[in-house]
């Protein structure tokens, strides 16, 4: 995936994900789960803009087709093309505060 063609959106808007039928080719569940797991980690740690798309992909971890695999690889292409995006916190101009509800 290092030399892939980058895309500009995290998920193809024309892709309609649904449960697979008997006619569709099944994806390798172990490979699909590995990709989606890596995307989940990336979404939680550094790339919050892909959380919604990763959530949609994770719904089909037990029953994925080749269409689901293509959508997951599409998201990898998006990440390869947007490696220069980052969040930068500058100490003098920004004071971060965190709040928590103990209940």
C-alpha positions as CSV (number, residue, x, y, z in Angstrom):
1,X,0.0,0.0,0.0
2,X,3.1,2.3,0.1
3,X,2.9,3.1,-3.6
4,X,-0.9,3.4,-3.9
5,X,-2.8,6.2,-5.5
6,X,-4.0,8.5,-2.7
7,X,-7.7,9.5,-2.4
8,X,-9.2,12.6,-0.8
9,X,-12.0,11.2,1.3
10,X,-11.8,8.5,4.0
11,X,-14.7,6.5,2.5
12,X,-16.1,6.1,-1.0
13,X,-19.4,7.9,-0.9
14,X,-20.9,5.6,-3.6
15,X,-20.1,2.5,-1.5
16,X,-23.2,1.1,0.2
17,X,-22.1,-1.4,2.8
18,X,-24.6,-4.2,3.8
19,X,-24.5,-7.8,4.9
20,X,-23.3,-10.2,2.3
21,X,-25.4,-12.5,0.2
22,X,-24.6,-16.0,-1.0
23,X,-23.6,-14.6,-4.4
24,X,-20.8,-12.4,-3.1
25,X,-17.2,-13.5,-2.6
26,X,-16.2,-13.6,1.0
27,X,-13.1,-11.7,2.2
28,X,-10.4,-13.3,4.3
29,X,-11.8,-12.5,7.8
30,X,-8.4,-12.5,9.5
31,X,-6.9,-10.0,7.1
32,X,-10.1,-7.8,7.2
33,X,-10.1,-7.9,11.0
34,X,-6.4,-7.0,11.1
35,X,-6.9,-4.0,8.8
36,X,-10.0,-2.7,10.7
37,X,-8.3,-3.2,14.0
38,X,-5.4,-1.1,12.8
39,X,-7.8,1.5,11.6
40,X,-9.6,1.6,14.9
41,X,-6.3,2.2,16.7
42,X,-5.4,4.9,14.3
43,X,-8.8,6.5,14.6
44,X,-8.6,6.6,18.4
45,X,-5.0,7.8,18.7
46,X,-4.2,10.2,15.9
47,X,-6.9,10.5,13.2
48,X,-10.3,11.4,14.6
49,X,-11.6,12.2,11.2
50,X,-12.0,8.5,10.2
51,X,-13.9,7.4,13.3
52,X,-17.3,7.3,11.6
53,X,-16.0,5.4,8.6
54,X,-14.1,2.9,10.7
55,X,-17.3,2.3,12.8
56,X,-19.2,1.4,9.6
57,X,-16.4,-1.0,8.6
58,X,-16.3,-2.6,12.0
59,X,-20.0,-3.7,11.7
60,X,-19.0,-6.4,9.3
61,X,-16.1,-8.0,11.1
62,X,-17.8,-11.4,11.2
63,X,-19.4,-11.4,7.8
64,X,-17.3,-9.4,5.3
65,X,-17.2,-9.6,1.5
66,X,-14.6,-8.4,-1.0
67,X,-16.6,-5.2,-1.2
68,X,-15.9,-4.5,2.5
69,X,-12.2,-5.3,1.9
70,X,-12.0,-2.9,-1.0
71,X,-13.6,-0.2,1.2
72,X,-11.1,-0.8,4.0
73,X,-8.2,-0.6,1.5
74,X,-9.7,2.6,0.2
75,X,-9.4,4.1,3.7
76,X,-5.7,2.9,3.8
77,X,-5.2,4.8,0.5
78,X,-6.7,7.9,2.2
79,X,-4.3,7.6,5.1
80,X,-1.3,7.2,2.8
81,X,-2.3,10.4,1.0
82,X,-2.8,12.5,4.1
83,X,0.3,11.7,6.2
84,X,1.1,15.4,6.3
85,X,-2.0,16.2,8.3
86,X,-1.3,16.7,12.0
87,X,-2.5,18.4,15.1
88,X,0.0,20.8,16.6
89,X,-0.3,22.3,20.1
90,X,1.8,25.4,20.8
91,X,2.3,26.0,24.6
92,X,2.3,29.9,24.7
93,X,-0.9,30.4,22.8
94,X,-2.9,27.5,24.0
95,X,-3.9,26.3,27.4
96,X,-5.4,22.8,27.4
97,X,-7.9,21.8,30.1
98,X,-9.6,18.5,30.6
99,X,-12.8,17.8,32.4
100,X,-14.3,14.5,33.6
101,X,-17.6,13.4,35.0
102,X,-17.0,11.1,37.9
103,X,-20.5,9.6,37.9
